[in-house]
Amino acid sequence: MMKTLISCEFNMDTNCVELLYTDGTMLAIDTIAVENEYAEDMYQRSELDWLIYASTI
C-alpha cells in the first residue's frame, strides 16, 4: 500500500509525471499514452493543452 505522496514532477526527457511516495514507491505516468487514450478529437486535445499551459503560469 502506498503511503503519503512526497513529490510529483514532470520529466521532460521521458514525458512522464513521476510520483514518489514515502514508502519508496515511484509511479511514472506516461502523459503521451494518457493523451492518446483521452483525446479523441481536437477539442479534447485543446483542453489538455490548456491544462499544460495553465499549470506553468
C-alpha positions as CSV (number, residue, x, y, z in Angstrom):
1,M,0.0,0.0,0.0
2,M,1.4,3.4,-1.0
3,K,1.9,6.0,1.7
4,T,2.0,9.8,1.6
5,L,3.0,11.5,-1.7
6,I,6.2,13.4,-1.2
7,S,7.0,14.6,-4.7
8,C,5.4,15.0,-8.1
9,E,7.4,16.2,-11.1
10,F,7.2,16.2,-14.8
11,N,10.2,14.6,-16.5
12,M,10.6,16.3,-19.9
13,D,13.0,13.6,-21.1
14,T,10.5,10.8,-20.7
15,N,7.3,12.8,-20.9
16,C,6.2,11.2,-17.7
17,V,4.8,12.6,-14.4
18,E,6.8,10.9,-11.7
19,L,5.2,10.4,-8.3
20,L,7.3,9.5,-5.2
21,Y,5.8,8.1,-2.0
22,T,7.2,7.9,1.5
23,D,7.4,4.1,1.3
24,G,9.8,4.4,-1.7
25,T,7.2,3.6,-4.4
26,M,7.7,5.5,-7.6
27,L,4.9,5.8,-10.1
28,A,5.5,7.1,-13.6
29,I,2.5,8.2,-15.7
30,D,3.2,8.3,-19.4
31,T,1.4,11.5,-20.5
32,I,1.6,10.7,-24.2
33,A,-0.3,7.4,-23.6
34,V,-2.9,9.2,-21.4
35,E,-3.4,11.9,-24.0
36,N,-3.8,9.3,-26.8
37,E,-6.4,7.4,-24.8
38,Y,-8.4,10.5,-23.7
39,A,-8.2,13.0,-26.5
40,E,-10.3,11.7,-29.4
41,D,-10.7,15.0,-31.2
42,M,-9.1,18.4,-31.4
43,Y,-11.4,19.9,-28.7
44,Q,-10.3,17.4,-26.1
45,R,-6.6,17.9,-27.1
46,S,-7.0,21.7,-26.7
47,E,-8.4,21.1,-23.2
48,L,-5.3,19.1,-22.4
49,D,-3.1,21.8,-23.9
50,W,-4.8,24.4,-21.7
51,L,-4.1,22.3,-18.6
52,I,-0.4,22.2,-19.5
53,Y,-0.1,26.0,-20.1
54,A,-2.3,26.9,-17.1
55,S,-0.1,24.9,-14.8
56,T,3.1,26.6,-15.9
57,I,1.8,30.1,-15.1
